[in-house]
Amino acid sequence: MSLIDDFIGLFFPIVCEGCGNLLYKNEDTFCTQCLLSLPKTNFHKYNDNPVMETFWGRVKLESASAFLYYTKAGKVQQMIHNFKYHKKTDVGKVLGRMFASDLITSPYFQNIHALVPVPLHWTKLKTRGFNQSEIIVRAMAEVMKITVETEVLFRRFATDTQTKKSRMKRVENVSGKFEVKNPDKIMGKHVLLVDDIITTGSTIESCANLLLGIEGVKVSLASLGFASK
């Protein structure tokens, strides 16, 4: 079987989704060097962190964390780009499981009842073929052993890309674009809202405030990347 794999590899080489180098036989999705050099934030270790600060005065969060620092033209940007736009879903799965493994060691993420992904509008979902946040959430759920709720938060209207928009324009872009259905599914629960990247936080702010409008709901936040200023 290895001879067949080697033959296929000559024509369809398997490369690292972080750096583009060829992977060795014992490597999967990312090379060892990329995994060892991931720019982890370690925000899960303390609750007074830059992600929480981003939302002070905007939305009441129980806790918040991001797995990796996200910088323009950096390695994490390349990983997320491959994930979202080149259908490399294993990127989201691998990083999601790694992130969840950190979160379950944190005292701030011990009482989560459900994982809720930030939704895509159905038109974008049809074009892309998947919701990147849901891919991440389902991988996290494997580790955290927590229910995934995808029938609560919905995107009512498609939005323009948030890239290159100012914070005010981002807020305007997502205002009124989300809605809640089936609130009984999370009533009285502590939910973890999950997205791929946090930049200004306008999308998270809109989604979290809607969830907080459901009776007894508490909201925490997690994202793979954090675009630090």
N, C-alpha and C positions, 0 to 999 in steps of 0.2 A: 504493500500500500504506500510505503514511503517513496518508492521509486516513481509511482504515479504522481504523488504530490510534488516530487522534485521536478518531474517533467512539466507538470502544469505550471509550476512556479517559474519556469523559464519564460513562459509566454504571458503569464498573469502574476507578476511578482507581488507579494503581500508587503505593504510598506506601513511604517508607523504613521498614525494619524496626527502625530504632533510635529515630527520633524521631516517625515518623508523618506527616511532611511529604510533599507530592507530590514525586515524582522527576522530574527533567528527562530529556529523551530520551537523553542520553549517560550517564545513571546507571542502575545495576542493583543491586537489593536494598538498598543503602545510599546515602544522599545523600553528596555530597562532604564536607560539613561533619562528618557523623558519622565518616566514614573518617579525616578529619584529626584528629579529637579522641578517637580510640580511646585508652583508658587502658592503653597497652602497659606491660608489666612490664620487658621487656628482660632477663629472667632467663637467657635463653640465652647471654648474653655472659659470665656467670661461674657457676662451679659451686657456690660457697658462697653460695647464695641462700635466700630464705625457704621455697621449696618443699622443697628438700633438708633444711632445718632441721626442717620439719614431720615428717619421717620419721626423723630421727636417733634411734637406739636402738630403732626399730620394724621397719625393713626395710632391707636392704642394697641401695641403688640406685647405679648407676654415674653417672647424671646425672638431672637433673629440671628441668622448666621449665613455666611457664604463660604463655599469650599475653597475657591481659588481667586487670586487677584487676576483681574482681566485688564490687559493693557493693549492699546492700539498696536497692531503689527506684532504682537507677542505670541508666544506659543499657545496660550489658552485661547486666544482669538482664532488661531488656526484650527484648533481642535473643535471649537464650537461651530465655526464656519463649515467644516467638513461634516459635522453632525447635522446641521440644519439644512444646508443647501446642496450637499452631495449624498444625502441619504445614508450617512455612515452612523446608523443608529447604535451600533456597538459602543461608540464613543459615549453617548448618554448613559448607556447601561453600565459600562465600567465605572465611569465617574460617579454615577448615582449610587452604586453599591459602595464605593470607597467613601463617599460623603456620609452615607447612612452609618457606616461602621464607626465614623468619628462621632456622629450625633448621639448614638446609643451609649456612648461613654460620658456624655455631658449631663450634669444635673438639671440643666435648663430644658432638656428635651425628653424627659422621662414620662410625662403624662399626656402624650398626644393620643387622641382617639381616632383621627382620620387624616389622610393625606389628600389635599385638593390641588390639582394642577391649574395653573392659569390657562384658560381656554383659548382656542383659536376659533375664528369665524369659520363657518362650514366651507366658504369659498376658498379660503387659504388652506384649510385642511384637505380639501379635494385636490388642490394644486400640489401641495407638498407631500401628501400621502400619510402624514402622521403629525401629531402634536408633540413637539419636542419636550414640553413640560410633562406630558403624560408618560413619555418614555422614561424620563428621569424618575418620576414618581413611582412607577411600577417596579423599577429596579431598586429604589429605596425601600419599597414595601417588602421586598424579598428578605431584606436584612432586618428591618424594624418590626416585621410581623404586624403591620397595621393596615387597616382597611383603606382602600382607595375609593374616593367618591368623585365620580366624573359627571354626575347628573344633578349637580347643585348649582354650579357657577357656569354661566353661558355668556358668550359674546353676541350681543344683539346685532351689531353692525360691524362691517369690516373697517379697519382703520389703515391710514397710510403708515408707512414705515416710520418708526420713531427715530431712526438714524439721522443725525445732524440737526434735530429739532432742539430748540431751547427748552428748559424745564417748563416754562409757561405754555409753550406750544404743545409739549407732550401731554400736559394736563388737559388742555383743550381737546387734544386728539382722542383721548380715551374717555372724556366726560360723557356719561350717559350711555356708554357703549356696552356695559355689562348688565346682567340681570341674574336674579336668583330664582331657581325653581326647586321644588321638593325640599323646602327648608327643614321639614321634619327629619330628614336623613342626618342632619348634624345638630339639631336643636339640643342645647345643653352640653355640647361637646367642645373639646379643645382641638382645633384643627391646625394642621401645618400646611400653609399655602406655599406652593413651590413654583418657581420660575427658573428660566435658564440663566438670565443675566439681569443684574440690577445696575441701572445707570442713574437716572434721576429718581426712580422709584414711583413714577406717576401711575404706571399700570398696577403695581402692587397696592398703592394707596387706594385706588378706585375699587379694586377687588376686595381688599381687606375690610374697607368700610361697609361694603354691602354685606359681607359675611357677619360683621359685628352687629348688623341690624337684626339678625336672627336671635330669638330669645335664648339667652344663656350661653351664647357662643363666645369662646376665647380664640384668638388667632396668634399663631407664631409664624415665622417666615424662614424659608430656606431657599437659596439659589446656588447654582454651580459657580457662577462668576460674579465678582463685584468690581465694577469699574471705579476704582478709587481716584480721587481728584489729585 
